[in-house]
Amino acid sequence: MPDFTVDVGGLEALQKNLTRVKENIDGATKRLDGLRPDSVGSDELDEACGDFRDSWKEGLEKLEEAVEEVDEGLGQAVKGYRDVEEGIRDSLKDMRDGVDDLNLQGATPSGR
């Protein structure tokens, strides 16, 4: 039977990276919004930057939304895995305590 493991710390690190990506996209979008005619340099460069802004602004906003959704999903996954780990740990502790109680009463775990 294959083992199933989840690197919850890795998921949390990915969330931090996604936060940085979102911040970078947000910064790029704000910088694009700040571009105005005659703000960059030559007329050709200003026009190219304006075209770039118009072409990529919506795409960057959609990318930012997608990153937010993935980040939210990762947060839910991390919480779910943490809850499962906690539940298993608590169940194993309860089992151990039950076996300890049996041993204190003079019984063996096998019931003999």
N, C-alpha and C positions, 0 to 999 in steps of 0.2 A: 504494500500500500504506500503510495507516494506521500511524502511529508508536505504539509502546507504551512508555509510561514509567510508572515507579512512584516516587512521592515517599517514599523510605524514611524520610527525616527526618520527614515528616508522619505516617507510621505510628508512629514512635517517640514523637512528640508525643502521638498518640492514646493510646498505651500509658500515658504519664505521666498523661493526663487520666483514664483508666480507673482508675489506681491511686488518684487523688484521690477518684473516685466511690466506689470500694470502701471507702476510709477513711471517707468521709462516711456510707455505709450502715452500716458497722460501728459508728461513733459513735452513729448514730441508734438502732440496735438495742440498744446498751448503755444508752443513755438511757431507752429504752422499758422495758428490763428493770428499771431503777431506780425506775420509778414504782410507788408503793404507795398503798393507800388513805390518804387524808388527807395526801398529800405535795404536792399541787399547790395546792389551795385549797378551794373550796366542794365540797359533796358532789356536786353536779351536774357540776362540772368534773373532779373525781376520777373519777367514773363514766365521763364522756366520754373521758378520757385512757386509762382502763383498757380501754374498748371499742376505742379506736383501737389500743392496744398489741396486744390480742388479734387484731384484724382484720388488722393490717399486719405483725406480726412474721414470720409465715411468708412473706408476699410479699417482704419485705425480704431475708430469707435466700435465697429463690429468685433474687431480682435480683442479690444478691451472688455467688451461684454462677455465674449467667450472665455477669456481668462478668469473673469469674476465667477462665471458659472462653474468652471473646472475647480477653482479655488473653493467654492462653497461645497461642491461634491467631495473634494478631498477632506474638508473639515468634517463632513458627516461620516466619511469612511473612517477617519482617525478616531472619532468619538465611538463609532460602532466597534472597532477593533479593541479599543481601550475597555469598553464596557464588557465585551466578551472575555478578554483577559482577566478582568476583575471578577467576573462571574465564575470563571473556571478556578481562579485562585481561591475564592471564597468557598466554593464547593469542595475543593481538595482540603482546605483547612477544616471544614465541617466533618469530612470523612476521617481525617486524622484525629480530630477531637473525639469522634465516636469510637475509633479503635482504641485510643488512649483510655476512654471511659471503660470499655470492655476489659482492657488489661488491668485496670485498677480494681475491677470487680472480680478478678481472678479467672476470667474466661480468656481463652485464646481467640485470635481473630478467626480461626477456622471453625469455632463453635464447639470444640472438644473440651 
